[in-house]
Amino acid sequence: MGHAAVRQRAPQGPPGYPIVGHIPAFLRDRLGFLSSCAADYGDVVKLRIGEPTFLLNNPDDIKHVLFTKAYNYDKTPRLASTRGRRLSGKGVLTSSGAVHLRQRKMLLPVFYRKTIEGFADVIVSNTKGLLEHWESGTEPNITSALTALTLRNIINTVFGPRFEHTDQLARDIAIRKRYMEHVFFSLIPAWVPTRLGFSHRAALTRIDRTINQAIQQRRRGPSSSDDMVSLLIAATYDDGSVMSDEQVLDEARMVLVTGHETMGEGLGWTLHLLAEHREVEAKLLAEIAD
């Protein structure tokens, strides 16, 4: 007995504008726009944000793409294309397939718990410095504050606790972030000269110069494990080879530029949820006290 064919409904999405699609609505309020799309159109929402895009809202679908069948999917050309690698380097962020797996495997020891615990002192010190400026009864912008804190922490872990140019580097990384948002989301093509573009080139030059100086200093001096540049230089592939200066530069820049936002925003949401669930907050405080 034959089975009747089941026709699946194609993913739907909100109406968009000609040419620019959903970019204006997305840029006005990213979280609000995506939340309304999920509420109105269900598990899979078809969007046009620069190119055809699918918003996945079901955890099983997300697991399918990112884990179960990850090998069926590739990174966006915004990252993995020649232009993407020119913008973001040739490290683990922009690589895919066998190259990505080889690089990721080599980098894993840099992020082992034992290694990260060595950075605890500077992270605690920076956090105390933030809290000392908060006054009871005020309402600080938690996400902004924690994103700035995580950036400071990452700078100090990449270059070491005695790094002297944290504030300037943080400003340059902020310029880099604004420029990348412009490249990915602006209606103005990236090749059109802008003031932000000129500022970005100068900022990126300073970022790369700072990293390269650190690489050369570590190459000349004794080995160390209290900063990530040293750990990247010491990391080895299965065959015993090490990364070139260019590879270390790309990976260090990736950690500096992309790592702090996800952690800062994640911490902000964590505090928001703890404030809404006092019984969980009580358990957390009890564990800290213990």
C-alpha positions as CSV (number, residue, x, y, z in Angstrom):
1,M,0.0,0.0,0.0
2,G,1.5,3.3,-1.0
3,H,2.0,6.3,1.2
4,A,0.5,9.6,0.3
5,A,3.2,12.3,-0.4
6,V,3.4,14.9,2.2
7,R,3.9,18.4,0.9
8,Q,5.7,20.6,3.5
9,R,4.9,24.2,3.6
10,A,7.8,26.4,2.5
11,P,9.1,28.7,5.3
12,Q,7.3,32.1,5.4
13,G,8.4,35.5,6.6
14,P,7.3,39.1,7.0
15,P,7.0,41.3,3.9
16,G,10.1,43.2,3.1
17,Y,11.1,46.2,1.0
18,P,12.3,45.8,-2.6
19,I,16.1,45.4,-2.9
20,V,16.9,46.0,0.8
21,G,14.5,43.3,2.1
22,H,14.3,43.2,5.9
23,I,17.5,45.2,6.6
24,P,15.8,48.4,7.8
25,A,13.5,46.6,10.3
26,F,16.5,44.5,11.5
27,L,18.7,47.5,12.1
28,R,16.0,49.5,13.9
29,D,15.5,46.8,16.6
30,R,17.3,43.5,16.0
31,L,16.0,41.7,19.0
32,G,12.5,43.1,18.7
33,F,12.3,42.3,15.0
34,L,13.6,38.7,15.3
35,S,11.4,38.1,18.4
36,S,8.3,39.2,16.5
37,C,9.3,37.0,13.5
38,A,9.6,34.0,15.7
39,A,6.2,34.7,17.4
40,D,4.4,35.3,14.1
41,Y,5.9,32.7,11.8
42,G,7.0,29.8,13.9
43,D,10.1,27.5,13.9
44,V,11.6,28.6,10.6
45,V,11.3,32.2,9.3
46,K,12.5,33.2,5.8
47,L,14.2,36.6,5.8
48,R,16.3,38.8,3.4
49,I,19.1,40.4,5.4
50,G,21.6,41.1,2.7
51,E,21.0,37.6,1.3
52,P,18.4,34.9,1.8
53,T,18.5,34.1,5.5
54,F,16.6,31.6,7.7
55,L,15.9,32.2,11.4
56,L,15.7,29.0,13.3
57,N,13.7,29.0,16.6
58,N,13.3,25.3,17.4
59,P,16.2,23.9,19.5
60,D,16.1,20.6,17.6
61,D,16.6,22.5,14.3
62,I,19.5,24.6,15.8
63,K,21.2,21.4,17.1
64,H,20.8,19.8,13.6
65,V,22.6,22.7,11.9
66,L,25.3,23.4,14.5
67,F,26.0,19.8,15.8
68,T,24.3,16.8,14.4
69,K,24.7,17.6,10.7
70,A,27.2,20.5,11.0
71,Y,29.2,19.1,8.1
72,N,26.3,19.8,5.7
73,Y,26.6,23.5,6.3
74,D,29.3,26.0,5.6
75,K,30.1,29.4,6.9
76,T,28.6,32.5,5.3
77,P,30.6,34.0,2.4
78,R,30.7,37.2,4.5
79,L,33.4,35.3,6.5
80,A,34.7,32.5,4.4
81,S,35.1,34.2,1.1
82,T,38.3,35.9,-0.1
83,R,36.9,39.2,0.9
84,G,35.8,37.9,4.3
85,R,39.3,36.5,5.0
86,R,40.8,39.8,3.9
87,L,38.6,41.6,6.5
88,S,39.0,39.0,9.3
89,G,42.2,37.1,8.6
90,K,42.7,33.4,7.8
91,G,42.3,31.9,11.3
92,V,39.7,29.6,12.8
93,L,37.0,32.2,12.5
94,T,37.0,32.3,8.7
95,S,38.2,28.8,7.9
96,S,36.0,25.7,7.3
97,G,36.2,22.0,6.7
98,A,39.5,20.2,7.3
99,V,41.4,23.5,7.7
100,H,39.0,24.6,10.4
101,L,39.2,21.3,12.3
102,R,43.0,21.2,12.2
103,Q,43.2,24.8,13.5
104,R,40.5,24.3,16.2
105,K,42.1,21.1,17.5
106,M,45.4,22.9,17.8
107,L,43.8,25.8,19.7
108,L,41.9,23.7,22.2
109,P,44.6,23.5,24.9
110,V,44.7,27.3,24.9
111,F,41.2,27.2,26.3
112,Y,41.4,24.3,28.7
113,R,40.1,25.0,32.2
114,K,43.5,24.8,33.8
115,T,44.8,27.4,31.4
116,I,41.9,29.8,31.8
117,E,42.1,29.5,35.6
118,G,45.6,31.1,35.3
119,F,43.8,34.3,34.2
120,A,41.5,34.4,37.2
121,D,43.4,37.0,39.2
122,V,43.3,39.7,36.6
123,I,39.6,39.0,35.8
124,V,38.7,39.4,39.5
125,S,40.8,42.5,39.8
126,N,39.1,44.2,36.8
127,T,35.7,43.1,38.1
128,K,36.4,44.7,41.5
129,G,37.5,47.9,39.7
130,L,34.1,48.0,37.9
131,L,32.1,47.4,41.1
132,E,33.9,50.2,43.0
133,H,32.4,52.7,40.5
134,W,28.9,51.5,41.0
135,E,26.8,53.3,43.7
136,S,23.8,51.9,45.5
137,G,20.5,53.1,44.0
138,T,21.9,53.8,40.5
139,E,20.9,52.0,37.4
140,P,24.0,51.2,35.3
141,N,23.6,49.9,31.7
142,I,24.5,46.3,32.6
143,T,25.2,45.1,29.1
144,S,27.5,48.0,28.2
145,A,29.4,47.8,31.5
146,L,29.9,44.0,31.3
147,T,30.9,44.1,27.6
148,A,33.5,46.8,28.5
149,L,34.6,44.6,31.4
150,T,35.0,41.5,29.3
151,L,36.9,43.4,26.6
152,R,39.3,44.6,29.3
153,N,39.7,41.1,30.6
154,I,40.4,39.7,27.2
155,I,43.0,42.4,26.5
156,N,44.7,41.5,29.7
157,T,44.6,37.8,29.0
158,V,45.9,38.2,25.4
159,F,48.8,40.5,26.4
160,G,49.2,39.9,30.1
161,P,48.2,41.8,33.2
162,R,50.9,44.4,32.8
163,F,49.9,45.6,29.4
164,E,49.9,49.4,29.4
165,H,47.8,50.4,26.4
166,T,44.4,48.8,27.3
167,D,42.3,51.9,26.9
168,Q,43.7,52.8,23.4
169,L,43.3,49.3,22.2
170,A,39.7,49.1,23.5
171,R,38.9,52.3,21.5
172,D,40.4,50.7,18.4
173,I,38.5,47.5,18.9
174,A,35.3,49.5,19.2
175,I,36.0,51.2,15.9
176,R,36.7,47.8,14.3
177,K,33.3,46.6,15.7
178,R,31.4,49.6,14.2
179,Y,33.1,49.1,10.9
180,M,32.2,45.4,10.7
181,E,28.6,46.2,11.5
182,H,28.7,48.7,8.6
183,V,30.2,46.1,6.3
184,F,27.6,43.5,7.1
185,F,24.4,45.5,7.6
186,S,24.7,49.0,6.1
187,L,22.9,49.9,2.9
188,I,26.0,51.8,1.8
189,P,28.5,49.4,0.0
190,A,31.7,48.8,1.9
191,W,33.8,50.2,-1.0
192,V,32.3,53.7,-0.7
193,P,34.8,55.9,1.2
194,T,33.5,57.0,4.6
195,R,35.0,58.6,7.7
196,L,34.4,55.3,9.5
197,G,36.4,53.4,6.8
198,F,39.4,55.7,7.2
199,S,39.2,55.5,11.0
200,H,39.0,51.7,10.8
201,R,42.1,51.4,8.7
202,A,44.1,53.4,11.2
203,A,42.6,51.4,14.1
204,L,43.3,48.1,12.5
205,T,46.9,49.2,11.8
206,R,47.3,49.9,15.5
207,I,45.7,46.7,16.6
208,D,47.9,44.6,14.3
209,R,51.0,46.6,15.2
210,T,50.3,45.9,18.9
211,I,49.9,42.2,18.3
212,N,52.9,41.9,16.1
213,Q,55.1,43.7,18.7
214,A,53.9,41.3,21.3
215,I,54.7,38.3,19.0
216,Q,58.2,39.5,18.4
217,Q,58.8,40.2,22.1
218,R,57.6,36.6,23.0
219,R,59.7,35.1,20.2
220,R,62.9,36.8,21.6
221,G,62.2,36.2,25.3
222,P,61.7,33.2,27.6
223,S,58.5,31.2,27.2
224,S,55.6,32.2,29.4
225,S,52.0,31.0,30.1
226,D,50.5,34.2,31.6
227,D,49.2,35.6,28.3
228,M,47.5,34.2,25.3
229,V,50.0,35.4,22.7
230,S,52.6,33.2,24.4
231,L,50.2,30.3,24.5
232,L,49.4,30.7,20.8
233,I,53.1,30.8,19.9
234,A,53.7,27.6,21.9
235,A,50.7,25.7,20.5
236,T,51.6,22.8,18.2
237,Y,49.8,20.8,15.5
238,D,49.8,17.0,15.6
239,D,53.0,16.9,13.5
240,G,54.8,19.1,15.9
241,S,54.8,22.2,13.7
242,V,53.7,25.6,15.1
243,M,51.8,28.6,13.7
244,S,53.5,31.3,11.7
245,D,53.5,34.9,12.9
246,E,50.7,35.7,10.5
247,Q,48.6,32.8,11.9
248,V,49.2,33.9,15.5
249,L,48.2,37.5,14.5
250,D,44.9,36.3,13.0
251,E,44.0,34.1,16.0
252,A,44.9,36.8,18.5
253,R,43.0,39.4,16.6
254,M,40.0,37.1,16.4
255,V,40.0,36.6,20.2
256,L,40.3,40.4,20.8
257,V,37.7,41.5,18.4
258,T,35.0,38.9,18.5
259,G,35.3,37.3,22.0
260,H,34.1,40.0,24.3
261,E,30.7,40.8,23.0
262,T,29.2,37.3,23.3
263,M,30.5,37.0,26.9
264,G,29.4,40.5,27.9
265,E,25.9,40.1,26.5
266,G,25.6,36.6,27.9
267,L,26.5,37.9,31.4
268,G,24.0,40.7,31.0
269,W,21.2,38.2,30.2
270,T,22.3,36.0,33.0
271,L,21.9,38.9,35.5
272,H,18.6,39.8,34.0
273,L,17.3,36.2,34.5
274,L,18.7,36.0,38.0
275,A,16.8,39.2,38.9
276,E,13.6,37.5,37.7
277,H,14.2,34.2,39.5
278,R,15.2,35.1,43.1
279,E,15.3,31.4,44.2
280,V,18.0,30.7,41.6
281,E,19.9,33.8,42.7
282,A,19.8,32.7,46.3
283,K,21.3,29.3,45.3
284,L,24.0,31.1,43.4
285,L,24.9,33.4,46.2
286,A,25.0,30.4,48.6
287,E,27.4,28.6,46.3
288,I,29.6,31.6,46.1
289,A,29.6,32.0,49.9
290,D,30.6,28.3,50.2
